[in-house]
Amino acid sequence: MFMEKAQQVYSVSDFQAVCNQIMETAFTGVIVEGEVASFKLNQNKFVFFDLKDDQSSVGCFMMAFALRFPIEDGMRVRIRAVPKLTNWGKFSLTVQAIAPVGEGSIKKSLELLKKKLAAEGLFDKAKKRPLPDKITKIGVISSTQAAGYADFCKILNERWGGLTVLTAHTQVQGMVAADQIIRALNYFNERGEVDVIAVIRGGGSADDLAVFNDEALVRAIAASKIPVITGIGHEVDESLCDLAADIVASTPSNAAQMLTRDRREIAANVRADVNRINNLLNSKIDEITEVNRTEILRVANEIYRRISSFNNEILAQRKILDQLNPEKVLERGYALLRGDVAEGNEISLLTAKQEIEAKVMKVKERK
């Protein structure tokens, strides 16, 4: 056999191992997009499917626990995977993460997962918790570079201010976003420092928002010990994370509004309360004054009545006394006799205008 120089000879197993080492070094993780075919789940542990386009197809393998979106044949998906040469000499992709792409595939996957989680009671309204009465610390999970996060912070400061906001910066779209958000949720729950957790993201396409239909993320939100409010996308957007959250806001700005009081509204309410209390006090004062005025009049009338009664009684007594006054009797033509009335005795007679000295000539009894 002709050989220019000595070459290393590999066993089949060594060759397969070297190939895998080369591919793992060259491709730490590739993103591949295509249509699912021949999807199979074995023993509820292993997932096999082909990923294809119009010209090619490649086999894929993954563990069932890593399947966080329901997948069916015909769905268009995007995978993060590592290429591998199997022991049987077949080239395949070992899938680390998978997500549906395209409005139709995302919608179908969402419907399947929604039905599954609803059957488990994950979205039950009875499990929802209200916002705390007094919020001083908010844990925010978002991309700090996103416009939605800036809007959220702006509304917080405009409406009330003085709140402590602890932010966990994460990606909010893409293959790694769900795991980052889950780690942030776990962080806030383990620390227990915040009153509420806000998961926020501005608007985007169905592909951009697909991360919020990730099963593991949905379950993490439902399991949070701290109340969770979501403000994801626009008003028309609804994700499974929204259904699992305790409170749902239509947008990041709306989430900020729900978490804070409006200082202008509070000021207006305080002014209204002050005016209402002032009016009530004035009314009570007027009422008390009117009651007092009425009571004073009643007492005054009673005193006047009693004085009038006493006056009338005095006048009546005076009239009686006047009638008994000897001078009054004399004025009516009578005379007052003084002395011992006996024949021959001298007596005096007193009239209204005269005093008369006389001598008794004769005395006889009246019959």
C-alpha positions as a Markdown table, in Angstrom:
| # | Residue | x | y | z |
|---|---|---|---|---|
| 1 | Met | 0.0 | 0.0 | 0.0 |
| 2 | Phe | 1.4 | 3.4 | -1.0 |
| 3 | Met | 1.5 | 6.1 | 1.7 |
| 4 | Glu | 3.4 | 9.4 | 1.5 |
| 5 | Lys | 3.5 | 9.8 | 5.2 |
| 6 | Ala | 2.1 | 8.0 | 8.3 |
| 7 | Gln | -1.5 | 8.9 | 9.1 |
| 8 | Gln | -3.4 | 8.3 | 12.4 |
| 9 | Val | -5.7 | 5.4 | 12.3 |
| 10 | Tyr | -9.0 | 5.8 | 14.3 |
| 11 | Ser | -11.3 | 3.2 | 15.5 |
| 12 | Val | -14.9 | 3.7 | 14.6 |
| 13 | Ser | -15.7 | 4.8 | 18.1 |
| 14 | Asp | -12.8 | 7.2 | 18.3 |
| 15 | Phe | -13.6 | 8.7 | 14.9 |
| 16 | Gln | -17.2 | 9.3 | 16.1 |
| 17 | Ala | -15.9 | 10.9 | 19.3 |
| 18 | Val | -13.5 | 13.1 | 17.4 |
| 19 | Cys | -16.2 | 14.2 | 15.0 |
| 20 | Asn | -18.4 | 15.1 | 17.9 |
| 21 | Gln | -15.6 | 17.0 | 19.6 |
| 22 | Ile | -14.9 | 19.0 | 16.5 |
| 23 | Met | -18.6 | 19.8 | 16.0 |
| 24 | Glu | -19.1 | 20.8 | 19.7 |
| 25 | Thr | -16.1 | 23.1 | 19.4 |
| 26 | Ala | -17.2 | 24.6 | 16.2 |
| 27 | Phe | -20.9 | 24.8 | 17.1 |
| 28 | Thr | -21.5 | 25.5 | 20.8 |
| 29 | Gly | -25.1 | 25.9 | 19.9 |
| 30 | Val | -26.7 | 26.5 | 16.5 |
| 31 | Ile | -30.1 | 28.0 | 15.8 |
| 32 | Val | -32.0 | 26.2 | 13.1 |
| 33 | Glu | -35.5 | 26.9 | 11.8 |
| 34 | Gly | -37.8 | 24.5 | 9.9 |
| 35 | Glu | -40.9 | 22.4 | 9.9 |
| 36 | Val | -41.6 | 19.5 | 12.3 |
| 37 | Ala | -42.2 | 16.1 | 10.8 |
| 38 | Ser | -42.4 | 12.6 | 12.3 |
| 39 | Phe | -42.8 | 13.9 | 15.9 |
| 40 | Lys | -42.6 | 11.1 | 18.4 |
| 41 | Leu | -42.6 | 11.0 | 22.2 |
| 42 | Asn | -41.1 | 7.8 | 23.7 |
| 43 | Gln | -41.7 | 6.7 | 27.3 |
| 44 | Asn | -42.6 | 10.3 | 28.2 |
| 45 | Lys | -38.8 | 10.8 | 28.3 |
| 46 | Phe | -37.4 | 11.1 | 24.8 |
| 47 | Val | -38.5 | 13.2 | 21.9 |
| 48 | Phe | -37.6 | 12.5 | 18.3 |
| 49 | Phe | -38.6 | 14.5 | 15.2 |
| 50 | Asp | -37.3 | 15.6 | 11.9 |
| 51 | Leu | -36.7 | 19.2 | 11.0 |
| 52 | Lys | -37.1 | 19.9 | 7.3 |
| 53 | Asp | -37.5 | 22.5 | 4.6 |
| 54 | Asp | -38.2 | 22.1 | 0.9 |
| 55 | Gln | -34.8 | 20.5 | 0.1 |
| 56 | Ser | -33.4 | 18.9 | 3.2 |
| 57 | Ser | -34.2 | 17.2 | 6.5 |
| 58 | Val | -32.3 | 16.5 | 9.7 |
| 59 | Gly | -33.1 | 14.3 | 12.6 |
| 60 | Cys | -33.5 | 15.8 | 16.0 |
| 61 | Phe | -33.5 | 14.4 | 19.6 |
| 62 | Met | -34.3 | 16.0 | 22.9 |
| 63 | Met | -35.3 | 15.2 | 26.4 |
| 64 | Ala | -39.0 | 15.5 | 27.1 |
| 65 | Phe | -38.5 | 17.8 | 30.1 |
| 66 | Ala | -36.9 | 20.4 | 27.8 |
| 67 | Leu | -40.0 | 20.5 | 25.7 |
| 68 | Arg | -41.6 | 23.7 | 26.9 |
| 69 | Phe | -44.1 | 24.3 | 24.1 |
| 70 | Pro | -46.5 | 21.7 | 22.7 |
| 71 | Ile | -45.2 | 20.6 | 19.3 |
| 72 | Glu | -47.0 | 18.9 | 16.4 |
| 73 | Asp | -46.2 | 17.8 | 12.9 |
| 74 | Gly | -46.5 | 20.7 | 10.5 |
| 75 | Met | -45.5 | 23.3 | 13.0 |
| 76 | Arg | -42.7 | 25.7 | 12.1 |
| 77 | Val | -40.2 | 25.9 | 15.0 |
| 78 | Arg | -36.8 | 27.3 | 15.8 |
| 79 | Ile | -34.4 | 25.2 | 17.8 |
| 80 | Arg | -31.1 | 25.7 | 19.6 |
| 81 | Ala | -29.1 | 22.6 | 19.2 |
| 82 | Val | -25.7 | 20.9 | 19.1 |
| 83 | Pro | -24.8 | 18.8 | 16.0 |
| 84 | Lys | -23.9 | 15.2 | 16.8 |
| 85 | Leu | -22.8 | 12.0 | 15.1 |
| 86 | Thr | -24.6 | 9.1 | 16.8 |
| 87 | Asn | -23.1 | 5.7 | 17.6 |
| 88 | Trp | -25.0 | 4.4 | 14.6 |
| 89 | Gly | -23.3 | 6.8 | 12.2 |
| 90 | Lys | -26.4 | 9.0 | 11.8 |
| 91 | Phe | -26.0 | 12.8 | 11.9 |
| 92 | Ser | -28.6 | 14.5 | 14.2 |
| 93 | Leu | -29.2 | 17.6 | 16.3 |
| 94 | Thr | -29.4 | 17.3 | 20.1 |
| 95 | Val | -32.0 | 20.0 | 20.9 |
| 96 | Gln | -31.5 | 22.2 | 23.9 |
| 97 | Ala | -34.5 | 24.5 | 23.4 |
| 98 | Ile | -37.4 | 24.7 | 20.9 |
| 99 | Ala | -40.1 | 27.3 | 20.3 |
| 100 | Pro | -42.8 | 27.7 | 17.6 |
| 101 | Val | -42.4 | 30.5 | 15.1 |
| 102 | Gly | -44.9 | 32.1 | 12.8 |
| 103 | Glu | -48.4 | 33.2 | 13.8 |
| 104 | Gly | -50.1 | 29.9 | 12.9 |
| 105 | Ser | -47.7 | 27.6 | 14.8 |
| 106 | Ile | -47.5 | 29.9 | 17.8 |
| 107 | Lys | -51.3 | 30.1 | 18.0 |
| 108 | Lys | -51.7 | 26.3 | 17.7 |
| 109 | Ser | -49.0 | 25.7 | 20.4 |
| 110 | Leu | -50.6 | 28.2 | 22.7 |
| 111 | Glu | -54.1 | 26.6 | 22.3 |
| 112 | Leu | -52.7 | 23.2 | 23.2 |
| 113 | Leu | -50.7 | 24.4 | 26.2 |
| 114 | Lys | -53.6 | 26.6 | 27.4 |
| 115 | Lys | -56.0 | 23.7 | 27.4 |
| 116 | Lys | -53.5 | 21.5 | 29.3 |
| 117 | Leu | -52.7 | 24.1 | 32.0 |
| 118 | Ala | -56.3 | 25.1 | 32.4 |
| 119 | Ala | -57.2 | 21.5 | 33.1 |
| 120 | Glu | -54.6 | 21.6 | 35.9 |
| 121 | Gly | -56.3 | 24.6 | 37.4 |
| 122 | Leu | -53.3 | 26.9 | 36.8 |
| 123 | Phe | -55.4 | 29.8 | 35.7 |
| 124 | Asp | -58.2 | 29.5 | 38.3 |
| 125 | Lys | -59.4 | 33.0 | 39.4 |
| 126 | Ala | -59.8 | 31.8 | 43.0 |
| 127 | Lys | -56.0 | 31.5 | 43.2 |
| 128 | Lys | -55.5 | 35.1 | 42.1 |
| 129 | Arg | -54.2 | 37.5 | 44.8 |
| 130 | Pro | -54.9 | 41.3 | 44.9 |
| 131 | Leu | -52.2 | 43.9 | 44.9 |
| 132 | Pro | -50.9 | 44.7 | 48.4 |
| 133 | Asp | -52.6 | 47.7 | 50.1 |
| 134 | Lys | -49.3 | 49.5 | 50.6 |
| 135 | Ile | -46.5 | 49.0 | 48.0 |
| 136 | Thr | -43.1 | 50.4 | 48.8 |
| 137 | Lys | -40.8 | 48.0 | 46.9 |
| 138 | Ile | -41.4 | 46.6 | 43.4 |
| 139 | Gly | -39.3 | 43.9 | 41.7 |
| 140 | Val | -39.2 | 44.5 | 38.0 |
| 141 | Ile | -38.3 | 41.8 | 35.4 |
| 142 | Ser | -37.6 | 43.4 | 32.0 |
| 143 | Ser | -35.0 | 44.5 | 29.5 |
| 144 | Thr | -33.7 | 47.8 | 30.8 |
| 145 | Gln | -33.0 | 48.8 | 27.2 |
| 146 | Ala | -36.6 | 48.4 | 26.1 |
| 147 | Ala | -39.0 | 51.3 | 25.6 |
| 148 | Gly | -41.6 | 49.5 | 27.7 |
| 149 | Tyr | -39.3 | 49.6 | 30.7 |
| 150 | Ala | -38.6 | 53.3 | 30.2 |
| 151 | Asp | -42.3 | 54.0 | 30.0 |
| 152 | Phe | -43.0 | 52.0 | 33.1 |
| 153 | Cys | -40.4 | 53.9 | 35.2 |
| 154 | Lys | -41.6 | 57.3 | 33.8 |
| 155 | Ile | -45.2 | 56.6 | 34.8 |
| 156 | Leu | -44.1 | 55.4 | 38.3 |
| 157 | Asn | -42.2 | 58.7 | 38.9 |
| 158 | Glu | -44.9 | 60.9 | 37.5 |
| 159 | Arg | -47.7 | 59.4 | 39.5 |
| 160 | Trp | -46.2 | 59.0 | 42.9 |
| 161 | Gly | -42.4 | 58.6 | 43.2 |
| 162 | Gly | -40.5 | 57.5 | 46.3 |
| 163 | Leu | -40.9 | 53.8 | 45.5 |
| 164 | Thr | -37.9 | 51.4 | 45.7 |
| 165 | Val | -37.6 | 49.6 | 42.3 |
| 166 | Leu | -35.3 | 46.6 | 42.1 |
| 167 | Thr | -34.8 | 45.6 | 38.5 |
| 168 | Ala | -33.6 | 42.2 | 37.1 |
| 169 | His | -32.4 | 42.8 | 33.6 |
| 170 | Thr | -33.3 | 39.9 | 31.3 |
| 171 | Gln | -33.9 | 39.3 | 27.6 |
| 172 | Val | -37.6 | 39.4 | 26.8 |
| 173 | Gln | -37.5 | 37.6 | 23.5 |
| 174 | Gly | -35.5 | 34.8 | 22.0 |
| 175 | Met | -34.4 | 31.3 | 23.0 |
| 176 | Val | -32.8 | 32.2 | 26.3 |
| 177 | Ala | -35.3 | 34.7 | 27.6 |
| 178 | Ala | -37.6 | 32.3 | 29.4 |
| 179 | Asp | -34.8 | 30.8 | 31.5 |
| 180 | Gln | -33.5 | 34.3 | 32.4 |
| 181 | Ile | -37.0 | 35.4 | 33.5 |
| 182 | Ile | -37.5 | 32.3 | 35.6 |
| 183 | Arg | -34.1 | 32.9 | 37.4 |
| 184 | Ala | -35.2 | 36.4 | 38.1 |
| 185 | Leu | -38.5 | 35.2 | 39.5 |
| 186 | Asn | -36.7 | 32.7 | 41.7 |
| 187 | Tyr | -34.3 | 35.5 | 42.9 |
| 188 | Phe | -37.0 | 37.8 | 44.0 |
| 189 | Asn | -39.0 | 35.0 | 45.7 |
| 190 | Glu | -35.9 | 33.8 | 47.5 |
| 191 | Arg | -34.9 | 37.2 | 48.8 |
| 192 | Gly | -38.5 | 38.2 | 49.7 |
| 193 | Glu | -37.7 | 41.9 | 49.7 |
| 194 | Val | -40.3 | 43.2 | 47.3 |
| 195 | Asp | -44.1 | 43.6 | 47.7 |
| 196 | Val | -44.9 | 42.7 | 44.1 |
| 197 | Ile | -43.1 | 41.5 | 41.0 |
| 198 | Ala | -43.8 | 43.1 | 37.6 |
| 199 | Val | -43.0 | 41.2 | 34.4 |
| 200 | Ile | -43.1 | 43.8 | 31.6 |
| 201 | Arg | -42.4 | 44.0 | 27.9 |
| 202 | Gly | -43.5 | 46.3 | 25.2 |
| 203 | Gly | -45.3 | 45.4 | 22.0 |
| 204 | Gly | -43.9 | 43.1 | 19.3 |
| 205 | Ser | -44.8 | 40.4 | 16.8 |
| 206 | Ala | -46.1 | 37.0 | 17.7 |
| 207 | Asp | -42.6 | 35.6 | 17.5 |
| 208 | Asp | -41.3 | 38.3 | 19.8 |
| 209 | Leu | -43.9 | 37.6 | 22.5 |
| 210 | Ala | -43.8 | 33.8 | 22.1 |
| 211 | Val | -41.5 | 33.5 | 25.1 |
| 212 | Phe | -44.4 | 34.4 | 27.4 |
| 213 | Asn | -46.1 | 31.2 | 26.4 |
| 214 | Asp | -43.2 | 29.1 | 27.6 |
| 215 | Glu | -44.6 | 26.3 | 29.9 |
| 216 | Ala | -41.8 | 26.5 | 32.5 |
| 217 | Leu | -42.2 | 30.3 | 32.7 |
| 218 | Val | -45.9 | 30.1 | 33.0 |
| 219 | Arg | -45.6 | 27.6 | 35.8 |
| 220 | Ala | -43.0 | 29.7 | 37.6 |
| 221 | Ile | -45.3 | 32.7 | 37.6 |
| 222 | Ala | -48.2 | 30.7 | 38.9 |
| 223 | Ala | -46.0 | 29.3 | 41.7 |
| 224 | Ser | -44.6 | 32.7 | 42.8 |
| 225 | Lys | -45.0 | 33.3 | 46.5 |
| 226 | Ile | -45.0 | 37.1 | 45.8 |
| 227 | Pro | -47.9 | 38.5 | 43.8 |
| 228 | Val | -47.1 | 38.9 | 40.1 |
| 229 | Ile | -48.4 | 41.6 | 37.7 |
| 230 | Thr | -47.8 | 41.3 | 34.0 |
| 231 | Gly | -47.7 | 44.1 | 31.5 |
| 232 | Ile | -46.8 | 42.4 | 28.2 |
| 233 | Gly | -47.3 | 43.7 | 24.7 |
| 234 | His | -50.3 | 45.9 | 23.7 |
| 235 | Glu | -53.9 | 45.8 | 24.8 |
| 236 | Val | -54.9 | 43.1 | 22.3 |
| 237 | Asp | -52.0 | 40.8 | 23.2 |
| 238 | Glu | -52.7 | 37.9 | 25.6 |
| 239 | Ser | -50.2 | 35.4 | 26.8 |
| 240 | Leu | -50.3 | 32.4 | 29.0 |
| 241 | Cys | -48.2 | 34.3 | 31.5 |
| 242 | Asp | -51.0 | 36.8 | 31.7 |
| 243 | Leu | -53.4 | 34.0 | 32.5 |
| 244 | Ala | -51.1 | 32.7 | 35.2 |
| 245 | Ala | -50.4 | 36.1 | 36.8 |
| 246 | Asp | -52.3 | 37.5 | 39.8 |
| 247 | Ile | -53.0 | 40.9 | 38.1 |
| 248 | Val | -52.9 | 41.6 | 34.3 |
| 249 | Ala | -52.1 | 45.0 | 32.9 |
| 250 | Ser | -52.7 | 45.8 | 29.2 |
| 251 | Thr | -49.3 | 47.5 | 28.8 |
| 252 | Pro | -46.2 | 48.3 | 30.8 |
| 253 | Ser | -47.5 | 51.9 | 31.3 |
| 254 | Asn | -50.8 | 50.5 | 32.6 |
| 255 | Ala | -48.9 | 48.2 | 35.0 |
| 256 | Ala | -47.2 | 51.3 | 36.5 |
| 257 | Gln | -50.6 | 53.0 | 36.8 |
| 258 | Met | -52.1 | 50.0 | 38.6 |
| 259 | Leu | -49.1 | 49.8 | 41.0 |
| 260 | Thr | -49.2 | 53.5 | 42.1 |
| 261 | Arg | -51.5 | 56.2 | 43.2 |
| 262 | Asp | -51.8 | 59.4 | 41.2 |
| 263 | Arg | -50.4 | 62.3 | 43.3 |
| 264 | Arg | -52.6 | 64.8 | 41.4 |
| 265 | Glu | -55.7 | 62.6 | 42.0 |
| 266 | Ile | -54.8 | 62.2 | 45.7 |
| 267 | Ala | -54.3 | 66.0 | 46.0 |
| 268 | Ala | -57.7 | 66.6 | 44.4 |
| 269 | Asn | -59.3 | 64.0 | 46.7 |
| 270 | Val | -57.7 | 65.6 | 49.7 |
| 271 | Arg | -59.0 | 69.1 | 48.7 |
| 272 | Ala | -62.4 | 67.6 | 48.1 |
| 273 | Asp | -62.3 | 65.9 | 51.6 |
| 274 | Val | -61.2 | 69.2 | 53.2 |
| 275 | Asn | -64.0 | 71.1 | 51.6 |
| 276 | Arg | -66.5 | 68.4 | 52.5 |
| 277 | Ile | -65.4 | 68.3 | 56.1 |
| 278 | Asn | -65.4 | 72.2 | 56.2 |
| 279 | Asn | -68.9 | 72.2 | 54.9 |
| 280 | Leu | -69.9 | 69.6 | 57.4 |
| 281 | Leu | -68.4 | 71.5 | 60.3 |
| 282 | Asn | -70.1 | 74.7 | 59.1 |
| 283 | Ser | -73.4 | 72.9 | 58.8 |
| 284 | Lys | -73.0 | 71.5 | 62.3 |
| 285 | Ile | -72.0 | 74.9 | 63.7 |
| 286 | Asp | -75.1 | 76.4 | 62.1 |
| 287 | Glu | -77.2 | 73.6 | 63.4 |
| 288 | Ile | -75.9 | 74.0 | 66.9 |
| 289 | Thr | -76.3 | 77.7 | 66.7 |
| 290 | Glu | -79.8 | 77.4 | 65.5 |
| 291 | Val | -80.6 | 74.9 | 68.3 |
| 292 | Asn | -79.1 | 77.3 | 70.8 |
| 293 | Arg | -81.0 | 80.2 | 69.4 |
| 294 | Thr | -84.2 | 78.3 | 69.6 |
| 295 | Glu | -83.5 | 77.2 | 73.1 |
| 296 | Ile | -82.6 | 80.8 | 74.2 |
| 297 | Leu | -85.9 | 82.0 | 72.6 |
| 298 | Arg | -87.8 | 79.3 | 74.4 |
| 299 | Val | -86.2 | 80.2 | 77.8 |
| 300 | Ala | -86.7 | 83.9 | 77.1 |
| 301 | Asn | -90.4 | 83.3 | 76.3 |
| 302 | Glu | -90.8 | 81.3 | 79.4 |
| 303 | Ile | -89.2 | 83.9 | 81.5 |
| 304 | Tyr | -91.4 | 86.6 | 79.9 |
| 305 | Arg | -94.4 | 84.5 | 80.5 |
| 306 | Arg | -93.6 | 84.0 | 84.1 |
| 307 | Ile | -92.8 | 87.7 | 84.6 |
| 308 | Ser | -96.1 | 88.6 | 82.9 |
| 309 | Ser | -97.9 | 86.2 | 85.2 |
| 310 | Phe | -96.2 | 87.6 | 88.3 |
| 311 | Asn | -96.9 | 91.2 | 87.1 |
| 312 | Asn | -100.6 | 90.3 | 86.5 |
| 313 | Glu | -100.8 | 88.8 | 90.0 |
| 314 | Ile | -99.2 | 91.8 | 91.5 |
| 315 | Leu | -101.6 | 94.1 | 89.7 |
| 316 | Ala | -104.5 | 92.0 | 90.9 |
| 317 | Gln | -103.2 | 92.2 | 94.5 |
| 318 | Arg | -102.6 | 95.9 | 94.1 |
| 319 | Lys | -106.2 | 96.3 | 92.9 |
| 320 | Ile | -107.5 | 94.5 | 95.9 |
| 321 | Leu | -105.3 | 96.5 | 98.2 |
| 322 | Asp | -106.5 | 99.7 | 96.5 |
| 323 | Gln | -110.1 | 98.7 | 97.2 |
| 324 | Leu | -109.3 | 98.1 | 100.8 |
| 325 | Asn | -107.5 | 101.5 | 101.2 |
| 326 | Pro | -109.5 | 103.7 | 103.6 |
| 327 | Glu | -108.7 | 106.8 | 101.5 |
| 328 | Lys | -110.4 | 105.1 | 98.5 |
| 329 | Val | -113.4 | 104.4 | 100.7 |
| 330 | Leu | -113.5 | 108.1 | 101.7 |
| 331 | Glu | -113.3 | 109.2 | 98.1 |
| 332 | Arg | -116.5 | 107.3 | 97.4 |
| 333 | Gly | -118.3 | 109.5 | 99.9 |
| 334 | Tyr | -118.0 | 107.5 | 103.0 |
| 335 | Ala | -116.8 | 108.9 | 106.4 |
| 336 | Leu | -114.5 | 107.4 | 109.0 |
| 337 | Leu | -115.8 | 107.7 | 112.5 |
| 338 | Arg | -113.4 | 107.9 | 115.5 |
| 339 | Gly | -114.3 | 107.8 | 119.1 |
| 340 | Asp | -116.8 | 106.1 | 121.6 |
| 341 | Val | -120.2 | 106.3 | 120.1 |
| 342 | Ala | -122.4 | 107.1 | 123.1 |
| 343 | Glu | -124.9 | 109.8 | 123.8 |
| 344 | Gly | -123.2 | 113.0 | 125.0 |
| 345 | Asn | -119.7 | 111.8 | 123.8 |
| 346 | Glu | -117.6 | 113.8 | 121.4 |
| 347 | Ile | -116.5 | 112.0 | 118.2 |
| 348 | Ser | -114.6 | 113.0 | 115.0 |
| 349 | Leu | -115.7 | 112.3 | 111.5 |
| 350 | Leu | -113.1 | 112.0 | 108.7 |
| 351 | Thr | -114.2 | 112.5 | 105.1 |
| 352 | Ala | -112.1 | 112.6 | 101.9 |
| 353 | Lys | -111.7 | 116.4 | 102.3 |
| 354 | Gln | -112.8 | 117.3 | 105.9 |
| 355 | Glu | -112.2 | 116.3 | 109.5 |
| 356 | Ile | -115.4 | 117.1 | 111.6 |
| 357 | Glu | -115.7 | 117.3 | 115.4 |
| 358 | Ala | -119.2 | 116.4 | 116.6 |
| 359 | Lys | -121.2 | 115.4 | 119.7 |
| 360 | Val | -123.4 | 112.4 | 119.9 |
| 361 | Met | -127.0 | 113.5 | 120.5 |
| 362 | Lys | -128.7 | 110.2 | 120.3 |
| 363 | Val | -127.8 | 106.5 | 119.6 |
| 364 | Lys | -130.3 | 103.8 | 118.6 |
| 365 | Glu | -129.9 | 100.3 | 117.2 |
| 366 | Arg | -130.7 | 99.6 | 113.5 |
| 367 | Lys | -133.5 | 97.2 | 112.8 |
